[in-house]
Each structure stands twice: as structure tokens, then as C-alpha cells.
Amino acid sequence: MGLFSRKKNQQVEEIEGLDAEDTDVAEIPEDESTADPADASSDDSSTASTADDAAEGAADAPRGAHLEDGPYDAADAPEEDRIDLGGLLVPTIDGMELRMEVDQRSGAVTGANLVIEGSSLQVQAFAAPKSRGLWEEVRSSLRDSVVKQGGTAETRPGAFGTELITRLPIKRPDGRTGYRPARFIGIDGPRWFLRGILTGKALGDAEQSRRFETLVSRLVVVRGAEAMAPQELIPLHLPGERPGLAQIRSGPLDPLARGPEITEIG
């Protein structure tokens, strides 16, 4: 599985993980909703290089005091109580819900959503080559995909280096145009790449944003020694029964909805 998925019978590629039902939809004033997407993409392309350069410089700056030293490779992770998801180990946090995404056709777990107070961070880990990172290439592909869908995308310096801030247009039930904002975080590790997609209230709340950044810095990626193609999803599995976790199983769900199991923490 690559970093993107195509949904059948659609004319444009949709970015995996950005589902309308679980992201905030903000209204665009009518005078903005008719703006030419090409204008936005042109502005973005002219400033992307400058923003990338600035973000790369920020990557060398001291890490924020709210961050741990991760995300960690499994070989370097400090001892901590974590939830074992196979390719990812997630710290236990009071008030956090862990929602696993499951492909209804294959039964494979495709991602984990960490939900805190109305915001969600989708995390996935992918195999990467030894010789180079993937985030620059992935970020460029994401930006092109967003613009192709009529949205806007811009790079900026972030807690872990260069980030991508996107807005995807969506038609509201009343016929007006809204957008789905998202913050893409990418981190290159030893033979792995971690991608996070933050949506919800944390996008406009600095304290909540820092809380999710701290969470990212405590994640552990378990790459394994087996051969994997670049951008192949590192396998995940559902968490097992353990103290502090109350598993709730539901019936069959729509294939495009979230997975069939939600684990509540705290």
C-alpha cells in the first residue's frame, strides 16, 4: 500500500485519511468560493521553495521544550507504557481515544487515529530507503494532489521541520462551499517514514497543537528487519486486551468509514 489511495468512480485522487465526516468544515465567504484555484496554486508554487528553505533552517533549531526526543526507532525508544499496534507503539494518555482504521475488504489495519478533545491525529508509518528520506517527495505529491482537487496547500516551518497546511473544498448540505483544513507532519527515520495528519480544533489552538506535537514526539516506529518496498505501509494490528483499555466492537460499517473497533483510553 502506498501513501495515497484512489477511490473508484471518482475523477480526482482523494488524500487518504481526510474524510468529511470527521474533519471540521469551515465556511468560505461567497466572494472567496468563486476564486480561481489556479491562482492559489500559482501563488503556492512561487513561494514553496522559499518556505521549504526556511523550514529546513528551522529543523536545525533547538527542539521545543514540550517535545521529547522522538518519534523513536524501536531500537532507541526509552521505557514507557505504550499500546502495541505492531508497526507503531502509542503512549497511553488520559482522555485519548484510539480509533483503528480497518480495510473492510481485506481486514488489514491501515491506520490509527488518536483523538483528543475534538481533534484527531491520523498516524501511519511507511518503509523508506536507507539512502534517503521520503518526506520531501511525499510533500510535493501531497501538494500537487490538493491543488488538483481545487484546494490550496502551503509549506511552513513546524515542530519537526517542514510541514504542509492544506484546505480541501467541500460542498455543504446547503449547497455552499466549505473547506476541510488539515496539517500534514512528516518525519524521516532510519528506514521508515512517519506521516501524521492533524485535523480539528487543534489547528487553531496553540495549546492543543503542542499537546499533539508532544504525542508525536513520544511515538515509536517498529520497522522490523524484513525487506519492504519504499512507501509500503508498515503492518499494524489491533491492540490486545490490557488494563486501562476498554474495547468496543461495533457491527458492519461503511467501507469508507472508520474501522470497526474503537479503543477508549483513560
N, C-alpha and C positions, 0 to 999 in steps of 0.2 A: 504494500500500500504506500503511495506517495504522499506528499504533503497536501495535495489537492484532490478533490473528488468531483466527478461530473454526475449530475442527476439527469436521468433520462428525460427526453421530451422537453428540454429547456434549451433556449437558444444561446445562453451565455453560461460560462462556468461560475458556479457559486462557491464561495470560500467555505471550506469545511469548518464547522463549529459556530457559524453565525446564523442561528435560527431565529426567525422573527419572534417566536413565542416566548423566548427567554432573554431578549435584549430590550433595553429601553428604546422607545421610538420617540424621537423629538420632532416637533412640527417645524417645517420650513415655511417662512412667510411666502405669500404668493409671488411677490416680486423676486424672490430668490429661487423658487421652484422652477421657474422657466429659464433660468440661466443655462447657457450652453456648456455641457460637461467638457467640451473640448477646451474651453477657456481655462477651466480648473486644471485639466491635465497639462496644458501648456505651462501654466504658472508653476505647477509642481515640478515638471521636468527641468525648468530653468533654475530652480532653487534646490533640487535634490542633491546635486553634487556638493554645494556649499554646506547644506545641512549635514550630509554624511561626513564631510571633513570635520565639522565642528563636533559631531557626536563621537568620532574616532578620537579626537583630542580629549573629550570628556571621559572616555574609557580609561585613560591613564590617570585621571584624577583620583584622590582618595575616596574609598567607598564610604557611603553614608553610614552614620553611627547606628542606624536602625537595621543594618544588614549584617547577616552572618557571612561566613567565608564562602558559602556555596552559591549556586547549586553544586553539589558534590558528586564526584565519581564514587562509585561504591567502594573502591579501594581506599579512599581518603576520608570517608564520612565519619564524623565523631559519633559516639554512642548517644542515642536518643530514642525515645519511644516513638515508633513510626508505624504507619499502616502499610502492609506489604501488598503492593499491586503488581508484583512481578518486575516489570521494567522501571517502575517508579516506586519510591518509598516516600510517603507523605507524612509529615509530622501531625500529631493529634493536637487540635486546637479547640478550646471550648467555644461552642456556638457555631462551629463549622459543619456544613453538610457536604458529604461526598457523594456525588451523583455519577455513576458509571455509565458510559455510552456503549451500547452493545449493538452490533450489526444484526438485525433480525434475520437476515438470510443465512449468514454464516455462523452466527452465535459468537463471533470474535469480539472482544472488548477493544474499542477503538480510541477511547479517551477517558479522562477523568475531569469532572467539573468540581471545583472547590468553591462552595457558596457561603458567603458571609454577609449577613445583613443587607440582602438585596442586590449584592454584586456577585459576579461569577468569574472565576479564572479557569479556563479550559487549558489543561496541560497535556502535552504529548511529547514523547521522546523518539528520535529517529537515529538510525545508523548514519555515520559520516565517515569519510575517508580519513586515513591517518595524516595525509599530507596537507589538508586544507579544511577550513570551516565551511559551513553551508549558509550562514545567516545572510551574507551579502547577496548571494544568488537568490535565496528564497525571498528576501525582502523585495528585490526587484520584480520577481514574478508576482508577488502579492500586490504590489503597487500597480502593475500592469492589469491584473485581474480586476481590481477595484475600479480603475478608470474605465475598463471595458464595460463594466456593469453600470456606468453612468455616475459613479461615486467620485470622491476625492480622497487623496492619500498624501501624507507629508511625513518626512522623516524628522526626528528631533533627538537631541541627546537625552538619555534616560539613565536610570539607576544602574543598568547593566550594559550600557553602550548605546548604540543607535537603535531607536525604536521606530515603529510605523503607526501613525494615527490615521484612522480611516473613517469615512462616512459612506454608508451604502444607502441609496434611495429605496424607499418602500412606499407603496400605495396604502394609505389608511382606509379603514372601513367607510369613512365618509367621503372617500374619493380624493382627499387632499394628499399632497406629497409630504412624507416624513423621511427620516433617515435613521439608520442604525449605526451609532458610533462604536468604535472598538479601538483598543490599544494592543498592538502586537509587540511582544517581547521575544527576542531570540538570543540564545546563548550557545556558543560553540564550546564543546567539551572534548575530552580525549576519545575520539572515535564515536562521538554522539553529538546530537544537536537537540536542544530543548526549546520548544515553542510554547509560549503562553498567550492566550487571548483574553484580555480583561474587558468586561462589559458591565454596565450597570452604574450605580450611584458612585462607585469609587472613581469613575472617570472625572468627576467634578469635585471630589472631596479629597483634599491632600492627606488628611489623617488616614482615611480608608485606603488610599493609594499606597501609602507607606506600609500599611498593615499587610497588603498583598505582596509588596516587594520583599518584606521580611519573610513571608511564607515561601516565596520563590527561592530566596537565599538559603532556605533550610531543606529544600527538596534534594533527593538523592536519585541519580540515574544508575540503573543496573544494566549495563550494556551487554555483558556476557562475552564469552570468547568465540562464539560461533561466527562463521562468515555471513555477512549480510550486505545487500546492495545499498549504496548511498540513498538516503531518503526513505529507506524501508522502515516502517513503524516497528519500534522495539516492542515485543509482545507484552500485553498487560493481562491481568486476570482479576476477577472479583475478589474483594477482601474476604478472609475467612472469619468465622465467629471468634470473637475475643472480647475480654472485658472492656466496657466503655463503648462498644458498638452495638446498636440495635438495628438489625437488618429488617427492611420492609420490602416484601416481594409483592409485585402487582401483576395483573393479568396482561394479556397481549396488548401491545401498544402499536401505534402507527410506525411504520419503518423509518420515517423521517423525524420522529420524536426522540426524546432522550431514552436511555436504556431502561430495562425492566427492573432495575434494582437501585434503591436509594439507601444509603447508609448514613444514619444520623450520628453525630459525634457530640459529646458533651451533654 
